[in-house]
């Protein structure tokens, strides 16, 4: 990792200006073949002393998370009449950073999918240093680890088909973390690009601004350019995990070209 990357990460830790509160979204997809959930969200247990590593400067200085127990994904699904352990066809993990994977405890027995590469970099001290919390994963957690061997889609040379009809598939969007992937959902008129943390919002995508966590600027820029090119090829609603305007874009079907 070059010096520029370390300077960017140090700047995150030293910066005392905070954003407005940001959401941590998961996305539930209804399809003829079943229900699919993207990411498991954060846990209220982040407030418990020791849940976040005391020695990790990012967690101690740059993270301030407030998730109520009833706002965890398990209770939210159950309030909709959905049993997270039985009723999902797949739980698809964009990546295993803490705010996307701390909710895994709600999904024992569910079929969970993560990319092979992201699984490989999320373990042990290396994984914790990168922002995952493998020591907090449930003991039963053994996801299906996938590779991208499916047909191309726009600028993405390979995909991972999720549904048999090809309307839901994963694409590789590395940069924020190695092995990060996004989920594409197509219907008859609109395509939805569930971006995880490939970009934080549409404005940053348009301006080609890479998040400070990224360990490889060139890879991140290539991912941003690929998402933008995909949006030029078909009407695409961008739905990142932490964009406060994602709900409005989803409700109004505001596409990247608008």
C-alpha positions as CSV (number, residue, x, y, z in Angstrom):
1,X,0.0,0.0,0.0
2,X,1.5,3.4,-1.0
3,X,2.0,6.4,1.2
4,X,-1.0,8.2,-0.4
5,X,-3.3,5.5,0.9
6,X,-1.9,5.8,4.4
7,X,-2.2,9.6,4.4
8,X,-5.9,9.3,3.3
9,X,-6.6,6.8,6.1
10,X,-4.8,8.9,8.7
11,X,-6.8,11.9,7.6
12,X,-10.0,10.0,8.4
13,X,-8.8,9.4,12.0
14,X,-7.6,12.9,12.6
15,X,-10.6,14.7,11.1
16,X,-12.8,15.9,13.9
17,X,-15.6,17.1,11.6
18,X,-18.6,14.7,11.5
19,X,-21.1,14.1,8.8
20,X,-24.8,14.4,9.5
21,X,-26.1,11.0,10.7
22,X,-26.1,8.5,7.9
23,X,-28.3,5.4,7.3
24,X,-27.0,1.9,7.2
25,X,-29.3,0.3,4.6
26,X,-30.0,-3.3,3.8
27,X,-32.2,-4.0,0.8
28,X,-34.9,-6.7,0.5
29,X,-35.7,-7.9,-3.0
30,X,-39.0,-9.7,-3.8
31,X,-38.7,-12.0,-6.8
32,X,-40.7,-14.9,-8.2
33,X,-38.0,-17.3,-7.1
34,X,-38.0,-16.0,-3.5
35,X,-36.8,-13.2,-1.1
36,X,-33.3,-11.9,-1.3
37,X,-31.6,-9.7,1.2
38,X,-28.5,-7.6,0.6
39,X,-26.4,-7.2,3.7
40,X,-27.2,-7.8,7.3
41,X,-26.7,-4.3,8.7
42,X,-25.3,-3.2,12.0
43,X,-25.9,-4.4,15.5
44,X,-27.0,-2.6,18.6
45,X,-24.2,-4.4,20.4
46,X,-21.7,-1.9,19.1
47,X,-22.7,0.1,22.2
48,X,-21.3,-2.7,24.4
49,X,-17.8,-2.1,25.7
50,X,-15.4,-4.4,23.9
51,X,-17.5,-5.1,20.9
52,X,-15.4,-2.6,18.8
53,X,-11.7,-3.3,19.2
54,X,-10.2,-0.9,21.8
55,X,-6.8,-0.9,20.0
56,X,-8.2,0.1,16.6
57,X,-8.0,3.9,16.1
58,X,-10.6,3.9,13.3
59,X,-13.2,2.3,15.6
60,X,-12.3,4.4,18.6
61,X,-12.0,7.8,16.8
62,X,-14.0,7.7,13.6
63,X,-17.1,5.6,14.3
64,X,-20.1,6.7,16.3
65,X,-22.9,4.2,15.8
66,X,-26.4,4.3,17.3
67,X,-28.6,1.3,16.4
68,X,-31.5,0.5,18.6
69,X,-32.3,-3.3,19.1
70,X,-35.6,-2.9,17.3
71,X,-33.8,-1.3,14.4
72,X,-31.7,-4.4,13.7
73,X,-32.5,-6.3,10.6
74,X,-33.9,-9.4,12.4
75,X,-36.7,-7.5,14.2
76,X,-37.4,-5.4,11.1
77,X,-37.9,-8.5,9.0
78,X,-40.1,-10.2,11.6
79,X,-42.3,-7.1,11.8
80,X,-43.0,-7.7,8.1
81,X,-43.9,-11.4,8.8
82,X,-40.5,-12.6,7.4
83,X,-38.5,-15.2,9.4
84,X,-34.8,-14.3,8.6
85,X,-33.7,-17.9,9.3
86,X,-36.2,-19.6,7.0
87,X,-37.8,-17.3,4.5
88,X,-34.9,-15.9,2.6
89,X,-33.6,-17.5,-0.6
90,X,-30.2,-15.9,-0.1
91,X,-28.6,-13.3,2.1
92,X,-26.1,-11.6,-0.2
93,X,-23.1,-9.9,1.5
94,X,-21.7,-7.0,-0.5
95,X,-18.7,-7.2,1.8
96,X,-17.9,-8.1,5.4
97,X,-17.2,-4.7,7.0
98,X,-18.7,-4.5,10.5
99,X,-21.7,-2.2,9.5
100,X,-22.7,-4.7,6.9
101,X,-22.0,-8.0,8.7
102,X,-22.7,-7.4,12.4
103,X,-26.3,-8.4,11.9
104,X,-25.3,-11.9,10.9
105,X,-26.5,-13.4,14.2
106,X,-30.1,-13.1,13.0
107,X,-29.6,-15.5,10.1
108,X,-28.6,-18.9,11.4
109,X,-29.7,-21.5,8.9
110,X,-30.0,-19.0,6.0
111,X,-28.1,-19.4,2.8
112,X,-25.4,-16.6,2.9
113,X,-23.3,-15.6,-0.1
114,X,-20.1,-13.6,-0.1
115,X,-17.3,-13.3,-2.7
116,X,-14.3,-15.7,-2.3
117,X,-11.9,-12.8,-2.4
118,X,-13.8,-10.8,0.3
119,X,-14.0,-13.8,2.5
120,X,-10.3,-14.3,2.2
121,X,-9.3,-10.8,3.3
122,X,-11.8,-10.5,6.2
123,X,-10.3,-13.0,8.6
124,X,-8.0,-12.6,11.6
125,X,-6.0,-9.5,12.5
126,X,-5.8,-8.5,8.8
127,X,-9.6,-8.5,8.6
128,X,-10.0,-6.5,11.7
129,X,-7.4,-4.0,10.6
130,X,-9.4,-3.6,7.4
131,X,-12.7,-2.9,9.2
132,X,-14.3,-6.4,9.6
133,X,-15.0,-7.9,13.0
134,X,-14.4,-11.6,12.5
135,X,-14.1,-12.3,16.2
136,X,-17.8,-11.2,16.5
137,X,-19.1,-13.5,13.7
138,X,-21.4,-16.3,14.8
139,X,-19.6,-19.6,15.3
140,X,-21.9,-21.2,12.6
141,X,-21.0,-18.6,10.0
142,X,-19.8,-20.5,6.9
143,X,-21.1,-18.7,3.8
144,X,-21.1,-19.9,0.3
145,X,-18.1,-18.3,-1.4
146,X,-18.6,-17.4,-5.0
147,X,-16.6,-16.3,-8.0
148,X,-17.7,-14.3,-11.0
149,X,-18.1,-16.8,-13.8
150,X,-21.4,-15.6,-15.3
151,X,-22.0,-13.7,-18.5
152,X,-21.0,-10.0,-19.0
153,X,-23.3,-7.2,-18.2
154,X,-22.5,-3.8,-19.7
155,X,-18.9,-2.9,-18.7
156,X,-18.7,-5.8,-16.2
157,X,-16.9,-8.7,-18.0
158,X,-18.2,-11.3,-15.6
159,X,-21.2,-11.6,-13.2
160,X,-22.6,-14.0,-10.7
161,X,-26.2,-15.1,-11.6
162,X,-28.4,-15.1,-8.5
163,X,-31.8,-16.0,-10.1
164,X,-32.4,-18.4,-12.9
165,X,-34.1,-15.8,-15.0
166,X,-31.0,-13.6,-14.9
167,X,-32.8,-10.6,-13.5
168,X,-30.8,-10.6,-10.3
169,X,-27.0,-10.9,-10.4
170,X,-23.9,-9.8,-8.6
171,X,-21.0,-7.8,-10.2
172,X,-17.5,-7.2,-8.9
173,X,-17.1,-3.7,-7.5
174,X,-13.8,-3.8,-5.6
175,X,-11.9,-0.8,-4.2
176,X,-13.6,0.1,-1.0
177,X,-12.6,-3.4,0.0
178,X,-11.1,-6.3,-2.0
179,X,-13.8,-8.6,-3.2
180,X,-16.6,-6.1,-2.7
181,X,-19.6,-6.8,-4.9
182,X,-22.8,-5.1,-5.8
183,X,-26.2,-6.5,-6.7
184,X,-28.1,-5.6,-9.9
185,X,-31.9,-6.1,-10.1
186,X,-33.6,-5.7,-13.4
187,X,-37.3,-5.4,-14.1
188,X,-39.1,-4.5,-17.3
189,X,-38.5,-0.8,-17.1
190,X,-35.8,0.0,-14.5
191,X,-32.6,-1.4,-13.2
192,X,-31.6,-1.1,-9.6
193,X,-27.9,-1.0,-8.7
194,X,-27.5,-2.0,-5.0
195,X,-24.0,-0.6,-4.6
196,X,-23.1,-1.4,-1.0
197,X,-20.1,0.9,-0.3
198,X,-18.7,0.9,-3.9
199,X,-19.7,4.6,-3.7
200,X,-21.4,6.4,-0.9
201,X,-23.7,8.5,-3.0
202,X,-24.5,9.6,-6.6
203,X,-22.7,12.9,-6.3
204,X,-19.4,11.2,-5.4
205,X,-19.9,8.8,-8.2
206,X,-20.4,11.6,-10.7
207,X,-17.4,13.5,-9.4
208,X,-15.2,10.3,-9.3
209,X,-14.4,10.8,-5.6
210,X,-13.0,7.7,-4.0
211,X,-13.8,7.0,-0.3
212,X,-10.9,7.3,2.1
213,X,-11.1,3.7,3.2
214,X,-10.1,2.4,-0.2
215,X,-6.8,0.6,-0.3
216,X,-6.4,1.0,-4.1
217,X,-7.3,4.3,-5.8
218,X,-6.9,2.9,-9.3
219,X,-9.2,0.0,-8.6
220,X,-11.8,2.2,-7.0
221,X,-11.8,4.6,-9.9
222,X,-12.2,1.8,-12.3
223,X,-15.2,0.6,-10.3
224,X,-16.8,4.1,-10.2
225,X,-16.3,4.4,-14.0
226,X,-17.8,1.0,-14.5
227,X,-20.9,1.8,-12.5
228,X,-21.3,5.1,-14.3
229,X,-20.9,3.4,-17.7
230,X,-23.5,0.8,-16.6
231,X,-25.9,3.6,-15.8
232,X,-25.4,5.2,-19.2
233,X,-26.3,1.9,-20.8
234,X,-29.7,1.4,-19.2
235,X,-32.0,3.4,-16.8
236,X,-30.4,2.6,-13.5
237,X,-31.4,3.7,-9.9
238,X,-28.3,3.8,-7.7
239,X,-28.9,2.5,-4.2
240,X,-25.8,2.7,-2.0
241,X,-25.8,1.6,1.6
242,X,-25.2,5.0,3.3
243,X,-26.9,7.5,1.0
244,X,-29.7,9.5,2.7
245,X,-31.3,10.2,-0.7
246,X,-31.5,6.5,-1.7
247,X,-35.0,6.2,-0.3
248,X,-36.2,9.1,-2.5
249,X,-34.5,7.7,-5.6
250,X,-36.0,4.3,-4.9
251,X,-39.5,5.7,-4.4
252,X,-39.4,8.0,-7.4
253,X,-37.2,5.7,-9.6
254,X,-34.7,8.5,-10.2
255,X,-32.0,7.1,-12.5
256,X,-28.3,8.1,-12.9
257,X,-29.1,9.7,-16.2
258,X,-31.5,12.2,-14.6
